[in-house]
Amino acid sequence: MLSAQAETHLPGICPESLEVWPMAVAESQVVLSDALRLVEIEGRGRGLVASQPLKGGQIVLRDSPILTYSAFPLKQRQPQVSGLSYSRYCAHCYRCLVAGAAMLTCPSCSHPDDGAFCSPKCQSLALSSTHTSWMCRALSYLRNCPPLVDHQSDELQVQARYLVAAYSLAMVSSLAFQTLLSLDGGGAQGGEKEAEVALFLHSIISSLPFPEGISPPSVEMTMALLAKDRCNAFGLMEPFLENRERSVRAYAIYRNASFFNHDCLPNACRFDYIDTAIDGNTDIIIRMIHDVPEGREICLSYFPVNVSYSERQRRLLEDYGFSCHCDRCKVEANWSNEDDSGGDETMEEEDDENMEGSEGENNEIEPEGDDDFPHAYFFVRFVCDRENCGGTLAPLPPSNGRPSDVMECNVCGNLKKDEM
Ligand SMILES: C[S@@+](CC[C@H](N)C(=O)[O-])C[C@H]1O[C@@H](n2cnc3c(N)ncnc32)[C@H](O)[C@@H]1O
């Protein structure tokens, strides 16, 4: 149920221009854009609702990251992929670095992955934001830390990267760091394993060479930061290839996009255009999949929609701390295990971790299209049927107020005519 309370207008959505939103902000409704209002929703914390009737394809949010970090383990070189014209990613904007092309490096570390930039602009921005001299020293310290790089999983090394990025953010912009802290950390209590991981990471992070006058963080702060990451990070995926499993190239945390709650049949989905030449290539763009009336909650799916019921419930509970009772789950909860099997239950580690880490994977549900599956229409109309894709289709944005009948896939980028 949505609370009906007074509205507060905020300026634009660029993180630098905004004040921090403490949890208490949800006591009033906040107008986020022409299209969205932030409200408190019983049992779900804050959420975003349509502040006017919304059209399929309409862009309801564009948001720049407050923090990004590489998804590659510390010591391993980013893979050279045969048959591709790129091999690595810019350490600031994460665009593909074209193999053989001249690139710029960090003057201190010249690290071939962590200190390689695609342009003078990225190099200069990185040195004052994403690759400051402290960050450069911290990453080098981590790469030379055998207990971390020789004995811990890739996943844990990436979490160490995140913590370094978060503490670097605190030094660069306390406002942005406060914003990060104001995000939901989810209801997941985290088991003994999570606590052990957090303690280990904390022991490494607190021994980093912090600048004079800055004391190392508390263990509670490290734990809180890890929870924010688990709940709010979006995976920036590698380019789509039909014959290759896509994985994550980097993670990004967005302030406003973090307010979207989950639904297993979402009415909006994310697009990004990371390899294009536009400024703000790591921005996230949220577009409506279909029309919705004013007042309806706008939800994303936190992972590909073609994941089985049991797998969805497991991920939502483990990573986000809630059980989903959406319309689709209510139907699928009554299916037998066989109906639910949906194929291979094995998940890629990266996909398992964060919001929409990957769209399109093998743990799929086959739409049956009969009375047992009233949501079959969604799969037929809004799920990409291209080999190895499984992304979500949304119409192109309306032009001159007229809806588009061309659907774009948010994974492979394919365009196809909407036949409905
Ligand atoms: C990315 S945040 C979404 C915004 C969050 N509700 C807030 O207050 O900032 C993810 C968290 O929202 C809550 N959430 C999201 N979708 C939900 C749902 N369908 N049912 C219940 N809680 C949900 C869970 O606590 C989850 O860990």
The ligand as an SDF file (V2000), in Angstrom:
LIG
                    3D

 27 29  0  0  0  0  0  0  0  0999 V2000
   17.6140   -1.9530   -4.4200 C   0  0  0  0  0  0  0  0  0  0  0  0
   16.7400   -1.8060   -2.9480 S   0  0  0  0  0  0  0  0  0  0  0  0
   15.1970   -1.1640   -3.4710 C   0  0  0  0  0  0  0  0  0  0  0  0
   14.7880    0.0970   -2.6900 C   0  0  0  0  0  0  0  0  0  0  0  0
   14.5120   -0.1300   -1.2270 C   0  0  0  0  0  0  0  0  0  0  0  0
   13.1490   -0.6300   -1.0520 N   0  0  0  0  0  0  0  0  0  0  0  0
   14.7420    1.1090   -0.4030 C   0  0  0  0  0  0  0  0  0  0  0  0
   14.0080    1.3340    0.5500 O   0  0  0  0  0  0  0  0  0  0  0  0
   15.6850    1.8530   -0.6890 O   0  0  0  0  0  0  0  0  0  0  0  0
   16.4230   -3.5170   -2.6430 C   0  0  0  0  0  0  0  0  0  0  0  0
   15.7020   -3.7850   -1.3500 C   0  0  0  0  0  0  0  0  0  0  0  0
   14.3320   -3.3800   -1.4250 O   0  0  0  0  0  0  0  0  0  0  0  0
   13.4720   -4.3350   -0.8160 C   0  0  0  0  0  0  0  0  0  0  0  0
   12.6200   -4.9420   -1.8610 N   0  0  0  0  0  0  0  0  0  0  0  0
   12.7920   -4.8460   -3.2020 C   0  0  0  0  0  0  0  0  0  0  0  0
   11.8250   -5.4810   -3.8710 N   0  0  0  0  0  0  0  0  0  0  0  0
   10.9940   -6.0180   -2.9430 C   0  0  0  0  0  0  0  0  0  0  0  0
    9.8140   -6.8280   -3.0160 C   0  0  0  0  0  0  0  0  0  0  0  0
    9.2980   -7.2050   -4.1810 N   0  0  0  0  0  0  0  0  0  0  0  0
    9.2350   -7.2030   -1.8410 N   0  0  0  0  0  0  0  0  0  0  0  0
    9.7670   -6.8410   -0.6450 C   0  0  0  0  0  0  0  0  0  0  0  0
   10.9020   -6.0840   -0.5030 N   0  0  0  0  0  0  0  0  0  0  0  0
   11.5050   -5.6790   -1.6460 C   0  0  0  0  0  0  0  0  0  0  0  0
   14.3810   -5.3810   -0.1810 C   0  0  0  0  0  0  0  0  0  0  0  0
   14.6430   -4.9880    1.1480 O   0  0  0  0  0  0  0  0  0  0  0  0
   15.6530   -5.2520   -1.0030 C   0  0  0  0  0  0  0  0  0  0  0  0
   16.7970   -5.6730   -0.3100 O   0  0  0  0  0  0  0  0  0  0  0  0
  1  2  1  0
  2  3  1  0
  2 10  1  0
  3  4  1  0
  4  5  1  0
  5  6  1  0
  5  7  1  0
  7  8  2  0
  7  9  1  0
 10 11  1  0
 11 12  1  0
 11 26  1  0
 12 13  1  0
 13 14  1  0
 13 24  1  0
 14 15  1  0
 14 23  1  0
 15 16  2  0
 16 17  1  0
 17 18  1  0
 17 23  2  0
 18 19  1  0
 18 20  2  0
 20 21  1  0
 21 22  2  0
 22 23  1  0
 24 25  1  0
 24 26  1  0
 26 27  1  0
M  CHG  2   2   1   9  -1
M  END
$$$$
